[in-house]
Amino acid sequence: MSVDTTKWSGEGAFTQVVIDRLAQLQEVAAIRVEDAPASRSEADYNFVSNEIYVTFSTSTRVEPIRRWGFVPGSRTVQEPSMTMEQLEAALSSQDDVGPPDYSDEGMLQYLRTERIVPPYQTRGFKLVELVRIYEARG
């Protein structure tokens, strides 16, 4: 398991929770986290957008084939040990992550908001955190 956080600023508590849960899955071989260019900060709110790329471990199997329609043979096929749908089910079962707000065959998206009031009676702000999980290929 390798976790690459060199392109991530470290902002986002929910992003860290998701990374920790992904690292616990045996089917996940590598994780890369990056800051998305949509992140911004204003006086009343902070918008943090992070992207997580997941590489699944693979399993190898040999399947029989016929070449030119009649010559028997075999070929080795590598298959990922998990799909995005299975990853969605695994993360949904975690209490601190839960089901994604949006999902399709290539992406899981989580949107979390939190009201933060600093000490000393200063004006608070809203923290909006967007986390997208993609399958890294190649």
N, C-alpha and C positions, 0 to 999 in steps of 0.2 A: 504494500500500500504506500503510495507516495502522494503527498499533498503539496501542491505548488501555490504559494500565496505571494509570490514576488510582485505580481501586478495588482495586489489588493492593498488598500490603505489600512485595512483592519476595522473600518467603520461598519457598524451593524451587528447588534447583539444577536438578532435572529439568524443572521447569516452564519455566525459562529456556531449556533445551536444546530443548524442544518449540516454544517461541515462535520461536527462531532458525531451526528447520527449516521451520516454517510460513511464515515471512517469505521463505524462498527459493523457495517455490512461486509461479509466475506466476498460477495460477488463484485464489489467495487475494487478495481485495481488501482485507479489513479483519480485524483481530484485536482482541478485547476480552478482557482478563484480569481476573478478580475473585477475591477471597478468598471461599471458601465458609464458611458459618457453623459448619461442623463442626470447624474447626480448634481444637486445644486443646493444652495443655502440662501435663505432670505431671513428677514427679521422675525417673522412669525412662524416659520417652519423650516425644517431640514428635510430634503428629499435625498435618500440614499438608495442607489440602484446598484446591485451586484449581480454578476453572472457566474454560475458554477458549471463547469464542464466535467462530466463524469465519464470515465472509461471503465467498461465492464471487463472482468476477466473472461477468458474464452476457454471453451472446451473443444477438443478435437475428436472427430469421429470419421470413420471410413464408411463410405456408401458405395454400393455397387452401381455401375453404369454400363451402358452398351455404346461402343463407338461405331459410328457409321451404321447404327441400327442392328448390328449382329455380333460384333466383336466384344466379348465380355471383358470388363476391367473394373477398376475401382479408383476412387479419388478421395483425397483427404479434405474434409470440410471443417473450418473453424466457425463455431457459433458462440455468440455472447451468452454468458451464463445468466443474464438478466435482461429484461426489456424495460422500457420506460413505464409501461403499465404495471409491471411487477414492482418497480421502484416506487411508483405512486402508492401502491398498496402497502409497501413496507414503511414508507414515511407517514402515511395516513394512520397507521396503527400506533405511532408514537404520540404520546400525550402532549409533549411540548412542541411538536411540529404540526400534526394534524393534516387534513386533506388540503390539497392546493386550491387556490381561488380560481385558477384556470388551468386546464391541461388539454393537450392534444398529443398526437403520436410522436412529436419531436421535442416537446417542452413542458415543464411544470412551472407554474408561476404562483408565488406567494406574495401577498401584500399585507403588511402589518403597520398599524399606526399606534403611536404611544404619545401621551401628553407628558412632557417633562417640565417640572417646575424646579428651577435651581434654588438653593438656599438663599437666605437673606431677603426674602420677599421681592425678588426680582421677577420680572415678567417671564412667564413660561413660553414654551414653544412646542409645536407639534412635530414629532419625528415620524416621517413616512418612510418605510423601508420596503423596497421591491426586490425580490430575489427570484431569478429565473435559473432553472436547471436545464441544461442541454446534454445530450449524449455526444461525447467527443468521438469522432471517427477518424481513422487513419492512423 
